């Protein structure tokens, strides 16, 4: 038996529910409630059921709000149940399980990351948390903090870029936003879930120290800043062990070194056996998708046989309940059914889309477009209908429904996601509204000759190019699909005043770059994407986005020119008929180690197409008066001045470029500042000591070497506007 529970037939009175005393610490409240639960109630807390009818036989459990996961309430104890929903880009409605239910589609994670603005990341989290609460959910399965190690990864659009500091800070801010709404945030996917090809069976191979300095550091910072109630482990293996049963990472690092007090849930269909409980997994998610509901009868049997201790089961329950108390799930009145302020949320989505768009090229100052422009041709991208979105569990059904859904064909378990979905925020309509006195024509781009003929007669041609990306699939290369590169090249040849707007899930190659006048990276811009793009093109707002990941010049520059496992058909093991533990695995080497993205380019000397941190503006900024102080860490201070004639936002970045005589490149800080013309601001960055250190696996500590540390201040990873340095003391820091 699991302790000495109360008889389930005895319903405690409200006054006897000591765990409802909000003056107690969450840990104490959770402990009291665990003690009051029966064995079956405890076991029932440890597995969630998927509440979406994805396939025949997956019935929605009675009492559930249709969504990603459900644990039934326990009325006699006041336990509210768990109602879980995807995801970090808005409240998903997978398979239209809640018929007609819509939500605000936030811009993609990469767009949020391009703002480099923790306040905006927090606001997006709060918006999604608010909508989740009003739909009856109390657990949100996001944000994602996997580093974007490969630009072809199908889920990069959900994540926050390639740098651990940027990712950790923004993920932490998003978590705070979600949880301020009384909804538990679940940080995912722990860890190194960086490709979709063979994601259930791939084994990521990496040095332990390098993992600490990269993906693990991103998660550590996010947990420190955001205090998420839950962490979700991934499908993949790391150095031979499944993420959901990786004892050294779950018990050793997450719960041990970092003292994470929340609960670890598995990804859906990722658990391979009851032994994961001893390894640190606390809850089996979407249990119908696994070979067995391991954390039900098999777990009870393991406890009876002594394979899993009763105290471990109590700890699993304690962690779940502690997080619910900490976030306020027990204490806040339900907001289910309350109206959502979609207008306000779409205004926020537009602000993020505007701040996150990155101006990559603007030859001759073509942008912003003048009000007096005569003829504009808009080409391609279904810009007449809307803006594209990413696919998978993060797919949001927008207000008004989808403007278009185009099937891409395909087969297999995830073929249901093989469709391009467009949010009804038409750039063409927004451009026509903004340029009311211009003649704005549209060519869908199906026939290049038609687009070329129309472009030759226009004052400006704006080509919209799209790249669909989705969960479960990686892109085979970085070209624009469906012949769009050829379309852009042909239009640019006919009209040198060609602007390209990219709606993509990540970096793409640009063989036509030198032939076009301007390029605006709009990412997946969300529910108000069309309006945001028009505002940027006409200068109603000044572009301020900066790239959160490197755009390589070719796949040959990547650590893995070919994705590990590419070209083979890897099964997606799901359901009782498949034992995930018996599936064949393959290795994905990570030779870059901690040198992800811009650091890999610096290490190899390869010049990228566009560097990490890059972004143009409609105004100019100057940096001056650098001061660097040393000691235990670096403190860097300098002035930023807007020397242009328009207001705008800048994101000066601080990089470590040398340490004890050895060159290296690491982002160690930044600050986003909004300045009027001629206005200055002083920026001060105090560097996290871990960013100066290497992780010493043998000592299980961060090691800071004594010596001279050199820094550069600039507009991106390859820009050096100011340099300086200071002496740093040796230190050994806790992991």
C-alpha positions as CSV (number, residue, x, y, z in Angstrom):
1,X,0.0,0.0,0.0
2,X,1.1,3.6,-0.6
3,X,1.2,4.9,2.9
4,X,-2.0,4.9,5.0
5,X,-4.7,6.7,2.9
6,X,-8.1,7.7,4.1
7,X,-11.1,5.5,3.1
8,X,-12.5,6.8,-0.2
9,X,-16.0,6.6,1.2
10,X,-15.2,9.2,3.8
11,X,-15.6,12.7,2.3
12,X,-13.6,15.3,4.2
13,X,-15.6,18.4,5.1
14,X,-14.4,21.7,3.8
15,X,-13.0,22.6,7.2
16,X,-11.0,19.4,7.3
17,X,-9.3,20.1,4.0
18,X,-6.2,21.5,5.5
19,X,-4.5,21.6,2.0
20,X,-7.0,24.4,1.0
21,X,-5.3,26.8,3.5
22,X,-3.7,29.2,1.1
23,X,-1.4,30.5,3.9
24,X,0.6,27.3,3.8
25,X,3.5,26.8,1.4
26,X,2.6,24.8,-1.8
27,X,4.9,21.9,-0.7
28,X,3.0,21.6,2.6
29,X,-0.4,21.8,1.0
30,X,0.7,19.1,-1.5
31,X,1.9,16.8,1.2
32,X,-1.3,17.1,3.1
33,X,-3.3,16.3,0.0
34,X,-1.2,13.3,-0.9
35,X,-1.6,11.9,2.6
36,X,-5.4,12.1,2.2
37,X,-5.5,10.3,-1.2
38,X,-6.2,6.6,-1.7
39,X,-3.8,4.4,-3.6
40,X,-6.1,4.5,-6.6
41,X,-6.4,8.2,-6.5
42,X,-2.6,8.6,-6.4
43,X,-2.1,6.3,-9.3
44,X,-4.9,8.0,-11.2
45,X,-3.0,11.3,-10.9
46,X,0.1,9.8,-12.7
47,X,-1.3,9.2,-16.2
48,X,-3.2,11.5,-18.4
49,X,-5.5,10.4,-21.2
50,X,-5.5,12.1,-24.6
51,X,-8.8,13.8,-25.1
52,X,-8.7,14.2,-28.9
53,X,-10.2,11.7,-31.3
54,X,-7.1,11.5,-33.6
55,X,-8.0,8.0,-34.8
56,X,-10.5,5.3,-34.4
57,X,-10.7,4.1,-30.8
58,X,-9.4,7.3,-29.3
59,X,-12.6,8.4,-27.5
60,X,-12.7,11.6,-25.6
61,X,-12.9,10.7,-21.9
62,X,-16.1,11.6,-20.1
63,X,-15.8,15.0,-18.3
64,X,-12.8,16.1,-20.3
65,X,-12.4,19.4,-22.1
66,X,-11.4,18.1,-25.5
67,X,-7.7,18.7,-25.7
68,X,-4.3,17.1,-25.3
69,X,-4.6,15.6,-21.9
70,X,-7.0,14.9,-19.1
71,X,-6.8,13.7,-15.5
72,X,-10.2,13.5,-13.8
73,X,-11.1,15.6,-10.8
74,X,-11.5,14.1,-7.4
75,X,-14.5,16.0,-6.0
76,X,-14.2,14.6,-2.4
77,X,-10.8,16.2,-2.1
78,X,-11.4,19.3,-4.1
79,X,-8.8,18.2,-6.7
80,X,-9.8,20.1,-9.8
81,X,-8.4,17.7,-12.4
82,X,-5.9,18.4,-15.1
83,X,-7.1,19.8,-18.4
84,X,-4.1,20.1,-20.8
85,X,-3.8,21.9,-24.1
86,X,-1.2,22.6,-26.7
87,X,0.7,24.9,-27.2
88,X,3.1,27.9,-27.1
89,X,1.7,29.7,-30.2
90,X,-1.9,29.8,-29.0
91,X,-4.6,27.4,-27.7
92,X,-4.8,24.6,-30.2
93,X,-7.9,22.8,-31.3
94,X,-6.5,19.6,-32.8
95,X,-8.8,17.7,-35.1
96,X,-11.5,20.3,-34.3
97,X,-12.2,18.4,-31.2
98,X,-14.1,21.5,-29.9
99,X,-16.2,22.2,-32.9
100,X,-16.0,25.9,-33.9
101,X,-13.7,26.9,-31.1
102,X,-11.1,29.4,-32.1
103,X,-8.1,31.2,-30.6
104,X,-5.6,34.0,-31.2
105,X,-2.7,32.7,-33.3
106,X,0.5,34.3,-31.9
107,X,3.4,34.7,-34.3
108,X,5.9,31.8,-34.4
109,X,8.4,31.3,-31.7
110,X,11.2,32.5,-34.0
111,X,9.2,35.7,-34.6
112,X,8.9,36.2,-30.8
113,X,12.6,35.5,-30.4
114,X,13.4,38.0,-33.1
115,X,12.0,40.7,-30.9
116,X,14.7,40.0,-28.3
117,X,12.1,41.4,-25.9
118,X,11.3,39.5,-22.7
119,X,8.4,41.8,-22.0
120,X,6.7,40.9,-25.3
121,X,7.5,37.2,-24.7
122,X,5.8,37.4,-21.3
123,X,2.8,39.3,-22.9
124,X,2.4,36.5,-25.4
125,X,2.5,33.9,-22.7
126,X,-0.1,35.8,-20.7
127,X,-2.4,36.1,-23.7
128,X,-2.3,32.4,-24.4
129,X,-2.6,31.6,-20.7
130,X,-5.7,33.8,-20.5
131,X,-7.4,32.1,-23.5
132,X,-6.5,28.7,-22.1
133,X,-8.1,29.5,-18.7
134,X,-11.2,30.9,-20.4
135,X,-11.5,27.6,-22.4
136,X,-11.3,25.5,-19.2
137,X,-7.6,24.4,-19.4
138,X,-5.2,24.6,-16.5
139,X,-2.0,23.2,-18.1
140,X,-0.4,24.6,-21.2
141,X,2.1,22.4,-23.0
142,X,4.7,25.1,-23.8
143,X,6.9,27.0,-24.3
144,X,9.5,25.1,-26.3
145,X,13.2,25.7,-25.5
146,X,15.0,23.3,-27.8
147,X,17.9,25.1,-29.5
148,X,17.5,25.3,-33.3
149,X,20.6,23.3,-34.1
150,X,19.5,22.4,-37.6
151,X,17.7,25.0,-39.7
152,X,15.8,22.2,-41.5
153,X,14.1,20.9,-38.3
154,X,10.3,20.9,-38.8
155,X,9.5,22.4,-35.4
156,X,12.0,25.2,-35.3
157,X,9.2,27.7,-35.8
158,X,7.9,26.8,-32.3
159,X,11.3,27.4,-30.7
160,X,13.3,30.5,-29.7
161,X,16.5,30.3,-31.7
162,X,20.0,28.9,-31.4
163,X,21.5,30.6,-28.4
164,X,21.0,29.3,-24.8
165,X,20.9,32.8,-23.2
166,X,18.4,34.3,-25.6
167,X,16.3,31.1,-25.5
168,X,16.4,30.8,-21.8
169,X,15.5,34.4,-21.0
170,X,12.6,34.5,-23.5
171,X,11.3,31.1,-22.4
172,X,11.5,32.1,-18.8
173,X,9.5,35.3,-19.6
174,X,6.9,33.3,-21.5
175,X,6.5,30.9,-18.6
176,X,5.9,33.8,-16.2
177,X,3.2,35.2,-18.5
178,X,1.4,31.9,-18.8
179,X,1.5,31.1,-15.1
180,X,0.3,34.6,-14.0
181,X,-3.0,33.5,-15.5
182,X,-3.3,30.5,-13.1
183,X,-2.3,28.0,-15.8
184,X,0.7,25.7,-15.4
185,X,3.4,26.1,-18.1
186,X,5.1,23.0,-19.3
187,X,8.7,23.6,-20.6
188,X,9.6,21.2,-23.4
189,X,11.2,19.1,-24.8
190,X,13.9,17.9,-22.3
191,X,16.3,17.5,-24.0
192,X,18.1,17.7,-27.4
193,X,14.9,17.0,-29.3
194,X,16.4,18.9,-32.3
195,X,15.2,17.0,-35.3
196,X,11.9,15.4,-36.4
197,X,13.3,12.7,-38.7
198,X,13.0,9.5,-36.7
199,X,12.2,11.5,-33.6
200,X,11.0,8.5,-31.7
201,X,14.2,6.5,-32.3
202,X,17.0,8.9,-32.9
203,X,19.9,8.9,-30.4
204,X,21.5,12.3,-30.0
205,X,25.2,11.9,-29.3
206,X,26.9,14.7,-27.5
207,X,29.6,15.4,-24.9
208,X,28.2,15.9,-21.4
209,X,30.0,19.2,-20.9
210,X,28.9,20.6,-24.2
211,X,25.2,19.6,-23.5
212,X,25.5,21.6,-20.2
213,X,26.8,24.6,-22.0
214,X,24.1,24.6,-24.7
215,X,20.6,23.1,-24.5
216,X,20.7,22.3,-20.8
217,X,21.8,25.9,-20.0
218,X,18.8,27.2,-22.0
219,X,16.5,25.1,-19.9
220,X,18.3,26.0,-16.7
221,X,17.9,29.7,-17.3
222,X,14.3,29.3,-18.3
223,X,13.5,27.4,-15.1
224,X,15.4,29.9,-12.9
225,X,13.5,32.8,-14.5
226,X,10.1,31.3,-15.0
227,X,9.7,28.5,-12.4
228,X,7.5,26.3,-14.7
229,X,5.2,23.8,-12.9
230,X,6.2,21.1,-15.3
231,X,8.9,19.9,-17.8
232,X,8.1,17.6,-20.7
233,X,10.7,15.1,-21.7
234,X,11.2,14.3,-25.4
235,X,10.8,11.3,-27.7
236,X,14.5,11.0,-28.6
237,X,17.4,9.2,-26.8
238,X,20.4,11.1,-25.5
239,X,23.7,9.2,-25.5
240,X,21.8,5.9,-25.5
241,X,19.0,6.6,-23.0
242,X,15.4,7.5,-23.7
243,X,14.7,11.1,-22.6
244,X,11.7,10.0,-20.6
245,X,13.8,7.5,-18.7
246,X,17.1,9.3,-18.6
247,X,18.0,9.0,-14.9
248,X,21.3,11.1,-15.0
249,X,19.4,14.0,-16.7
250,X,16.1,13.8,-14.9
251,X,17.2,12.8,-11.4
252,X,20.8,13.9,-11.6
253,X,20.6,17.3,-13.4
254,X,17.0,18.5,-13.4
255,X,15.8,17.4,-9.9
256,X,19.3,17.1,-8.4
257,X,21.6,19.8,-9.5
258,X,18.8,22.3,-10.2
259,X,16.4,21.2,-7.4
260,X,13.5,21.5,-9.8
261,X,10.4,21.0,-7.6
262,X,7.8,20.5,-10.3
263,X,6.8,17.4,-12.3
264,X,8.2,15.7,-15.4
265,X,5.7,14.5,-17.8
266,X,6.4,12.3,-20.8
267,X,5.7,13.4,-24.4
268,X,2.7,11.8,-26.0
269,X,3.5,8.2,-26.9
270,X,7.0,8.4,-25.6
271,X,7.1,6.1,-22.5
272,X,8.6,2.7,-22.9
273,X,8.0,1.2,-19.4
274,X,7.3,1.5,-15.7
275,X,11.0,1.8,-15.0
276,X,10.8,5.4,-16.2
277,X,9.3,6.2,-12.7
278,X,12.6,5.4,-11.0
279,X,14.5,7.4,-13.6
280,X,12.6,10.5,-12.8
281,X,9.5,10.6,-15.0
282,X,6.4,11.6,-12.8
283,X,3.5,11.3,-15.3
284,X,2.7,9.4,-18.4
285,X,1.0,11.6,-20.9
286,X,-1.5,10.6,-23.6
287,X,-1.4,7.1,-22.1
288,X,-3.5,5.5,-24.9
289,X,-0.7,6.2,-27.3
290,X,1.8,4.0,-25.5
291,X,2.3,0.2,-25.6
292,X,0.6,0.1,-22.2
293,X,-0.7,2.5,-19.6
294,X,2.5,2.0,-17.6
295,X,1.7,4.3,-14.8
296,X,-1.6,2.6,-13.9
297,X,-1.8,-1.2,-13.0
298,X,1.8,-1.9,-14.0
299,X,3.0,0.8,-11.6
300,X,0.8,-0.6,-8.8
301,X,2.2,-4.1,-9.5
302,X,5.8,-2.7,-9.4
303,X,5.1,-1.1,-6.1
304,X,3.7,-4.3,-4.7
305,X,6.8,-6.2,-6.0
306,X,9.2,-3.6,-4.6
307,X,10.5,-2.4,-8.0
308,X,9.2,1.1,-7.3
309,X,9.0,2.4,-3.8
310,X,5.8,3.8,-2.3
311,X,7.7,6.9,-1.4
312,X,8.6,7.5,-5.0
313,X,4.9,7.3,-6.0
314,X,4.1,9.8,-3.2
315,X,6.9,12.1,-4.6
316,X,5.4,11.9,-8.1
317,X,2.0,13.0,-6.8
318,X,3.6,15.6,-4.5
319,X,5.4,17.3,-7.5
320,X,2.2,17.5,-9.5
321,X,0.1,18.9,-6.7
322,X,2.8,21.3,-5.5
323,X,2.9,22.9,-8.9
324,X,-0.9,23.2,-9.0
325,X,-0.9,24.9,-5.6
326,X,2.1,27.2,-6.6
327,X,0.4,28.5,-9.7
328,X,-3.0,29.0,-8.0
329,X,-5.0,26.3,-9.8
330,X,-6.7,25.2,-6.6
331,X,-7.4,28.7,-5.3
332,X,-8.5,30.8,-8.3
333,X,-12.1,30.6,-9.4
334,X,-12.7,29.0,-12.8
335,X,-12.8,31.3,-15.7
336,X,-14.1,28.6,-18.1
337,X,-16.7,30.1,-20.4
338,X,-15.8,33.7,-19.8
339,X,-15.5,35.8,-23.0
340,X,-12.1,36.4,-24.7
341,X,-11.0,39.8,-25.8
342,X,-9.9,38.7,-29.3
343,X,-9.5,42.3,-30.5
344,X,-7.0,43.1,-27.8
345,X,-5.2,39.8,-28.3
346,X,-4.9,40.3,-32.1
347,X,-3.5,43.8,-31.5
348,X,-0.8,42.2,-29.4
349,X,-0.2,39.6,-32.1
350,X,0.2,42.4,-34.6
351,X,2.7,44.2,-32.3
352,X,4.8,41.0,-32.0
353,X,4.7,40.4,-35.7
354,X,5.9,44.0,-36.4
355,X,8.6,43.9,-33.7
356,X,9.7,40.4,-34.8
357,X,10.0,40.9,-38.5
358,X,13.6,41.2,-39.7
359,X,14.6,43.5,-42.5
360,X,17.4,41.6,-44.2
361,X,18.0,43.8,-47.3
362,X,17.0,47.4,-48.3
363,X,19.2,48.5,-51.3
364,X,18.8,52.1,-52.2
365,X,16.4,52.7,-49.3
366,X,13.4,51.4,-51.3
367,X,11.6,50.7,-48.0
368,X,9.6,52.2,-46.5
369,X,7.3,52.6,-49.5
370,X,6.1,56.2,-50.2
371,X,2.4,57.1,-49.9
372,X,2.5,58.5,-53.4
373,X,3.5,55.2,-55.1
374,X,1.5,54.5,-58.2
375,X,1.4,50.8,-59.1
376,X,2.1,47.9,-56.8
377,X,2.1,44.3,-57.9
378,X,1.7,41.6,-55.2
379,X,2.8,38.1,-56.2
380,X,2.3,34.7,-54.8
381,X,2.1,33.2,-51.3
382,X,-1.7,33.2,-51.2
383,X,-1.3,36.8,-50.1
384,X,-4.8,37.5,-51.4
385,X,-6.1,35.1,-48.7
386,X,-3.9,35.2,-45.7
387,X,-0.6,34.2,-44.0
388,X,0.8,30.7,-43.6
389,X,1.2,28.9,-40.3
390,X,3.2,26.0,-39.0
391,X,1.6,22.5,-38.6
392,X,1.3,20.0,-35.9
393,X,0.2,20.2,-32.3
394,X,0.8,23.9,-32.2
395,X,-1.6,24.6,-35.0
396,X,-4.2,27.3,-33.9
397,X,-7.6,27.7,-35.4
398,X,-8.0,31.4,-35.8
399,X,-11.0,33.6,-35.4
400,X,-13.0,33.5,-38.6
401,X,-11.6,30.1,-39.5
402,X,-8.8,29.3,-41.9
403,X,-8.6,31.4,-45.0
404,X,-7.3,28.3,-46.9
405,X,-6.3,24.8,-46.3
406,X,-4.2,23.1,-49.0
407,X,-3.5,19.4,-48.7
408,X,0.1,18.3,-49.4
409,X,-0.7,14.6,-49.6
410,X,1.3,12.0,-47.7
411,X,0.7,9.0,-45.6
412,X,1.5,7.6,-42.2
413,X,0.5,8.5,-38.6
414,X,1.1,12.2,-39.0
415,X,-0.4,12.6,-42.5
416,X,-3.3,14.4,-40.9
417,X,-1.0,17.3,-40.4
418,X,0.2,17.4,-44.1
419,X,-1.8,20.5,-45.0
420,X,-0.9,24.1,-45.3
421,X,-3.2,26.3,-43.2
422,X,-3.5,30.0,-43.7
423,X,-4.7,32.5,-41.2
424,X,-7.2,35.1,-42.5
425,X,-4.9,38.1,-42.3
426,X,-4.5,38.9,-46.0
427,X,-1.4,41.0,-46.8
428,X,-2.9,42.0,-50.2
429,X,-6.0,43.4,-48.5
430,X,-3.9,45.2,-45.9
431,X,-1.7,46.7,-48.6
432,X,-4.7,47.9,-50.6
433,X,-6.1,49.5,-47.4
434,X,-2.8,51.2,-46.6
435,X,-2.1,52.3,-50.2
436,X,-5.7,53.5,-50.9
437,X,-4.5,55.8,-53.8
438,X,-2.3,53.2,-55.5
439,X,-3.3,50.6,-58.1
440,X,-2.6,47.3,-56.4
441,X,-2.8,44.2,-58.6
442,X,-2.3,40.5,-57.7
443,X,-0.7,37.6,-59.5
444,X,-0.9,34.2,-57.8
445,X,2.4,33.2,-59.3
446,X,1.3,29.9,-60.8
447,X,2.5,31.1,-64.2
448,X,5.8,32.8,-64.1
449,X,5.3,34.5,-67.4
450,X,2.1,36.2,-66.2
451,X,3.9,37.5,-63.0
452,X,6.8,38.7,-65.1
453,X,4.6,40.6,-67.6
454,X,2.7,42.3,-64.7
455,X,5.9,43.1,-62.8
456,X,7.4,44.9,-65.8
457,X,4.6,47.4,-65.7
458,X,4.6,48.0,-61.9
459,X,6.4,50.6,-59.9
460,X,7.1,48.0,-57.2
461,X,6.7,44.2,-57.1
462,X,6.2,42.5,-53.8
463,X,6.7,38.7,-53.9
464,X,5.4,36.7,-51.0
465,X,7.3,33.4,-50.6
466,X,6.2,30.7,-48.2
467,X,7.8,27.6,-46.6
468,X,5.5,25.2,-44.8
469,X,7.1,23.4,-41.9
470,X,5.5,21.1,-39.4
471,X,5.8,18.7,-36.5
472,X,6.9,15.2,-37.5
473,X,8.8,16.3,-40.6
474,X,12.1,18.0,-41.5
475,X,12.8,19.9,-44.7
476,X,15.1,18.0,-47.1
477,X,16.9,21.2,-47.9
478,X,16.8,25.0,-47.4
479,X,15.3,26.0,-50.8
480,X,11.9,27.6,-51.1
481,X,9.5,24.8,-52.3
482,X,7.3,24.8,-55.4
483,X,9.7,26.7,-57.7
484,X,9.4,29.9,-55.7
485,X,13.1,30.7,-56.1
486,X,12.7,30.7,-59.9
487,X,9.6,32.9,-59.6
488,X,11.4,35.5,-57.5
489,X,14.4,35.6,-59.9
490,X,12.2,36.1,-62.9
491,X,10.2,38.9,-61.3
492,X,13.4,40.6,-60.1
493,X,14.8,40.4,-63.6
494,X,11.6,42.2,-64.9
495,X,11.5,44.8,-62.1
496,X,14.6,45.8,-60.1
497,X,12.4,47.3,-57.5
498,X,11.3,43.9,-56.2
499,X,10.7,43.3,-52.5
500,X,10.6,39.7,-51.1
501,X,8.5,39.0,-48.0
502,X,9.4,35.6,-46.5
503,X,6.9,33.7,-44.5
504,X,9.0,30.7,-43.4
505,X,9.6,28.4,-40.5
506,X,13.3,29.2,-40.4
507,X,16.2,30.1,-42.6
508,X,16.1,29.6,-46.4
509,X,18.7,30.0,-49.1
510,X,18.4,33.1,-51.4
511,X,20.0,32.5,-54.8
512,X,18.3,35.7,-56.0
513,X,19.4,37.9,-53.1
514,X,21.6,40.2,-55.0
515,X,18.9,40.8,-57.7
516,X,16.2,42.0,-55.4
517,X,16.0,45.4,-53.7
518,X,14.6,44.4,-50.3
519,X,13.9,41.3,-48.2
520,X,11.6,41.2,-45.2
521,X,11.7,38.1,-43.0
522,X,8.1,37.9,-41.6
523,X,8.3,34.3,-40.2
524,X,4.8,32.9,-39.5
525,X,3.2,36.2,-38.4
526,X,0.0,35.0,-36.8
527,X,-3.6,36.3,-36.6
528,X,-2.7,39.9,-37.7
529,X,0.2,39.1,-40.0
530,X,-1.1,40.9,-43.0
531,X,-1.7,44.1,-41.2
532,X,1.8,43.9,-39.6
533,X,3.5,43.3,-43.0
534,X,1.7,46.3,-44.5
535,X,2.6,48.6,-41.6
536,X,6.3,47.6,-42.0
537,X,6.4,48.0,-45.7
538,X,5.0,51.5,-45.5
539,X,6.9,52.6,-42.5
540,X,4.1,53.0,-40.1
541,X,6.5,51.1,-37.8
542,X,10.2,50.8,-38.1
543,X,11.7,47.3,-38.4
544,X,13.5,46.3,-35.2
545,X,13.7,42.5,-35.4
546,X,17.1,40.7,-35.1
547,X,17.7,37.2,-36.2
548,X,17.6,34.6,-33.4
549,X,19.4,32.0,-35.6
550,X,22.0,32.1,-38.3
551,X,21.0,31.9,-42.0
552,X,23.7,29.6,-43.5
553,X,24.9,30.2,-47.1
554,X,24.5,26.5,-47.9
555,X,23.8,23.2,-46.2
556,X,27.5,22.4,-46.5
557,X,28.2,24.9,-43.7
558,X,26.1,22.9,-41.2
559,X,27.6,20.5,-38.7
560,X,25.4,17.8,-40.4
561,X,25.2,18.6,-44.1
562,X,22.6,15.8,-44.2
563,X,20.1,15.2,-41.5
564,X,20.8,12.0,-39.5
565,X,18.5,9.2,-40.7
566,X,17.3,11.2,-43.8
567,X,16.1,9.1,-46.7
568,X,14.8,6.3,-44.6
569,X,11.2,5.6,-43.5
570,X,11.1,5.7,-39.7
571,X,8.0,4.5,-38.1
572,X,6.1,6.6,-35.6
573,X,5.6,4.1,-32.8
574,X,2.2,4.7,-31.2
575,X,-0.5,2.6,-29.7
576,X,-0.8,-0.6,-27.8
577,X,0.4,-2.7,-30.7
578,X,3.9,-1.1,-30.8
579,X,6.5,-1.3,-28.1
580,X,8.7,1.8,-28.5
581,X,11.6,0.2,-26.6
582,X,11.9,-2.4,-29.4
583,X,12.2,0.0,-32.3
584,X,15.6,0.3,-34.1
585,X,17.6,3.4,-33.2
586,X,20.2,5.4,-35.1
587,X,22.8,7.9,-34.0
588,X,22.8,11.6,-34.7
589,X,26.3,12.9,-33.9
590,X,26.6,16.5,-32.6
591,X,30.2,17.5,-33.6
592,X,29.3,21.2,-32.9
593,X,28.8,20.4,-29.2
594,X,28.1,23.7,-27.5
595,X,29.1,25.7,-30.6
596,X,25.6,26.0,-32.0
597,X,24.8,28.2,-35.0
598,X,26.9,31.4,-35.0
599,X,29.5,29.7,-32.8
600,X,29.9,26.9,-35.3
601,X,30.4,29.5,-38.1
602,X,33.0,31.3,-36.0
603,X,34.7,28.0,-35.3
604,X,34.8,26.9,-38.9
605,X,35.3,30.3,-40.4
606,X,32.4,29.9,-42.8
607,X,30.6,33.2,-43.7
608,X,26.9,32.9,-43.3
609,X,24.2,34.3,-45.6
610,X,23.0,36.4,-42.6
611,X,24.6,36.3,-39.1
612,X,22.9,35.7,-35.8
613,X,21.6,39.0,-34.4
614,X,21.4,40.7,-37.8
615,X,18.7,43.1,-38.7
616,X,18.4,46.4,-40.6
617,X,16.3,49.4,-39.6
618,X,14.9,52.6,-41.2
619,X,17.2,54.6,-39.0
620,X,20.8,54.3,-37.8
621,X,22.4,53.7,-34.4
622,X,25.9,54.4,-33.0
623,X,27.6,52.9,-30.0
624,X,30.2,54.8,-27.9
625,X,31.8,55.3,-24.5
626,X,32.4,51.6,-23.6
627,X,33.3,50.7,-20.0
628,X,34.2,47.2,-18.9
629,X,34.7,46.2,-15.2
630,X,35.9,42.8,-14.0
631,X,36.3,40.9,-10.8
632,X,33.9,38.0,-10.2
633,X,32.2,38.7,-13.6
634,X,32.1,41.3,-16.4
635,X,30.0,44.4,-16.2
636,X,29.7,46.1,-19.6
637,X,28.3,49.6,-20.1
638,X,28.0,51.8,-23.2
639,X,25.9,54.4,-24.9
640,X,23.5,53.9,-27.8
641,X,22.4,56.8,-29.9
642,X,19.8,57.1,-32.7
643,X,21.7,59.0,-35.3
644,X,19.0,58.7,-38.0
645,X,15.9,60.8,-38.7
646,X,13.3,58.3,-37.6
647,X,12.4,56.8,-34.2
648,X,13.3,53.1,-33.9
649,X,14.4,50.2,-31.7
650,X,17.9,48.8,-31.5
651,X,19.2,45.7,-29.9
652,X,23.0,46.2,-29.2
653,X,24.6,42.8,-28.3
654,X,27.5,42.0,-26.1
655,X,29.7,39.0,-27.1
656,X,32.6,37.4,-25.3
657,X,35.4,37.2,-28.0
658,X,38.4,36.2,-26.0
659,X,39.3,34.4,-22.8
660,X,42.7,34.1,-21.3
661,X,44.3,34.6,-24.7
662,X,42.0,32.2,-26.6
663,X,39.4,33.4,-29.1
664,X,35.8,32.4,-28.9
665,X,32.4,33.8,-29.5
666,X,29.5,33.8,-27.1
667,X,26.5,36.1,-26.6
668,X,26.7,37.3,-23.0
669,X,24.0,40.0,-23.0
670,X,21.9,42.5,-24.8
671,X,19.3,45.2,-24.2
672,X,16.6,46.4,-26.5
673,X,16.2,50.2,-26.5
674,X,13.6,52.4,-28.3
675,X,15.0,55.8,-29.2
676,X,13.8,59.0,-30.9
677,X,16.1,60.7,-33.4
678,X,19.3,62.1,-31.6
679,X,18.2,60.4,-28.3
680,X,20.8,58.3,-26.4
681,X,20.5,55.7,-23.7
682,X,23.1,54.0,-21.5
683,X,23.0,50.2,-21.6
684,X,24.5,48.1,-18.7
685,X,25.0,44.4,-19.0
686,X,26.1,42.2,-16.0
687,X,27.3,38.9,-17.4
688,X,26.0,35.6,-16.0
689,X,29.2,33.9,-14.7
690,X,28.3,30.6,-16.5
691,X,28.7,32.4,-19.8
692,X,32.3,33.0,-19.0
693,X,32.8,29.4,-17.9
694,X,33.3,25.9,-19.2
695,X,31.4,23.0,-17.6
696,X,33.8,20.6,-15.9
697,X,32.1,17.2,-16.0
698,X,34.6,15.6,-13.7
699,X,34.1,18.3,-11.0
700,X,30.4,18.6,-11.9
701,X,30.8,22.4,-11.7
702,X,31.2,25.5,-13.9
703,X,34.8,26.4,-14.1
704,X,35.8,30.1,-14.6
705,X,39.5,30.5,-15.5
706,X,41.4,33.5,-14.2
707,X,42.7,35.9,-16.8
708,X,41.8,38.6,-19.3
709,X,38.3,38.5,-20.9
710,X,37.7,40.4,-24.1
711,X,34.3,41.5,-25.3
712,X,32.8,43.2,-28.4
713,X,29.7,45.3,-28.6
714,X,27.9,45.3,-32.0
715,X,24.7,45.0,-34.0
716,X,25.2,41.2,-34.6
717,X,27.5,38.3,-34.1
718,X,29.9,39.4,-36.8
719,X,29.8,43.1,-36.1
720,X,32.4,44.7,-33.9
721,X,31.6,48.3,-33.0
722,X,33.4,48.5,-29.7
723,X,35.9,46.3,-27.9
724,X,37.2,46.2,-24.4
725,X,38.1,43.8,-21.6
726,X,38.8,43.2,-18.0
727,X,40.4,40.7,-15.7
728,X,38.3,37.9,-14.1
729,X,38.9,35.9,-11.0
730,X,39.0,32.1,-11.0
731,X,35.8,30.5,-9.7
732,X,34.1,27.1,-9.4
733,X,30.4,27.4,-9.6
734,X,27.6,25.1,-8.6
735,X,26.0,23.2,-11.5
